[in-house]
Amino acid sequence: MNLESQKVTVEKSAQYLFEALSQVSNYETLMPDTIAKFEVLDADSFIFGLKGMPEIKLRMKDKIPTSKVVLGAASDKLPFTLTAAIYSLSDNASEVQLFFEGEFNAMMAMMVKGPISKFIETLAANMHKL
């Protein structure tokens, strides 16, 4: 299952956004209002929970300076990645788009597609808070 957010323009440089998204503690700022738990586990991982949903542990998987930050599920039970693609527009403006890629069976994909789509749209919409 592949989902993507809208591209959002942020009045920050690509370098700034890359550095902010490379620090897992900053993801709390991007979370929706329905967040029930957010805890940094170490420099590369955090766990979060939204009301009515199971907790999810994410770990930093890959970073390409100023253009991409990839988070992935820490568990192999539901393997997925969440990629933030950063596009520089000028010295102080960038576009960010989030991509979700997961391997789910058809039933699970049907159940999680709506909530995950809404979640990544919220994360993207909150990028200006970084």
C-alpha positions in Angstrom: 0.0 0.0 0.0 1.5 3.3 -1.1 0.0 6.6 0.1 1.3 10.2 -0.3 0.5 13.5 1.2 0.0 16.8 -0.6 3.1 18.8 -1.1 3.3 21.6 1.5 5.4 24.7 1.2 7.3 25.6 4.3 9.1 29.0 4.9 12.3 27.2 6.0 15.4 26.1 4.1 15.8 22.5 3.0 18.9 22.2 5.3 16.8 23.4 8.3 13.9 21.0 7.6 16.3 18.1 7.0 18.0 18.7 10.4 14.6 19.1 12.2 13.2 15.9 10.7 16.4 14.0 11.5 15.8 14.6 15.2 13.0 12.2 16.4 12.0 14.4 19.3 10.7 17.0 16.8 8.0 14.6 15.5 5.9 15.3 18.6 5.4 18.8 17.2 3.9 17.3 14.0 1.5 14.9 15.6 -2.3 15.4 15.4 -4.3 16.7 18.3 -5.5 13.1 19.0 -2.1 12.1 20.3 -2.4 10.0 23.4 1.3 9.2 23.9 4.7 10.3 22.5 8.0 9.1 24.0 11.5 9.3 22.6 13.3 6.0 23.2 16.7 6.9 21.9 18.4 9.2 19.4 16.9 7.2 16.5 13.5 6.0 17.7 10.3 7.0 19.3 6.9 5.5 20.1 3.6 7.2 19.7 -0.1 6.4 20.1 -3.2 8.1 18.8 -6.5 7.8 20.7 -8.2 4.5 19.7 -5.2 3.2 17.8 -2.3 0.8 18.9 1.0 2.3 19.8 3.6 2.5 17.0 7.3 2.4 17.3 9.3 4.2 14.6 13.0 4.1 14.0 15.2 6.3 11.8 16.1 4.1 8.8 17.9 6.4 6.3 18.9 10.0 5.7 20.0 11.8 2.5 21.3 15.3 3.5 18.8 18.1 2.7 16.5 15.9 0.6 15.1 12.8 2.4 14.4 11.4 5.9 13.1 7.8 6.2 11.4 6.4 9.3 10.4 2.8 9.5 8.4 0.5 11.7 10.6 -1.0 14.4 8.6 -4.2 14.3 8.5 -6.6 11.4 4.9 -7.6 12.1 3.6 -4.6 10.1 6.5 -3.5 7.9 6.2 0.1 6.6 8.2 3.2 5.9 7.4 6.9 6.2 9.5 9.1 4.0 9.8 12.8 4.0 11.0 14.1 0.7 12.3 17.7 0.9 12.5 19.9 -2.2 14.4 23.2 -2.0 12.6 26.2 -3.5 14.9 28.9 -2.4 17.3 29.8 0.5 14.4 30.1 2.9 11.5 28.0 1.3 11.1 24.3 0.7 8.4 21.8 -0.2 7.8 18.7 1.8 5.9 15.6 0.8 5.3 12.5 2.9 5.2 9.0 1.4 3.9 5.9 3.3 4.8 2.5 2.0 3.5 -0.6 3.8 3.0 -4.3 3.2 -0.4 -5.2 4.4 -2.9 -7.9 3.4 -6.0 -6.7 1.6 -8.2 -6.6 4.7 -5.7 -4.7 6.8 -5.0 -2.3 4.0 -8.7 -1.5 3.7 -9.0 -0.9 7.5 -5.9 1.4 7.8 -5.9 3.3 4.5 -8.2 6.1 5.7 -6.6 6.7 9.1 -3.1 6.6 7.7 -4.0 9.0 4.9 -5.4 11.4 7.4 -2.4 11.0 9.6 0.2 11.8 7.0 -1.8 14.8 5.7 -1.8 16.1 9.3 1.9 15.6 9.7 2.5 17.4 6.4 0.1 20.3 7.3 2.0 20.7 10.6 5.5 21.0 9.0 5.3 24.8 9.4 5.5 24.3 13.2 9.1 23.0 13.1 
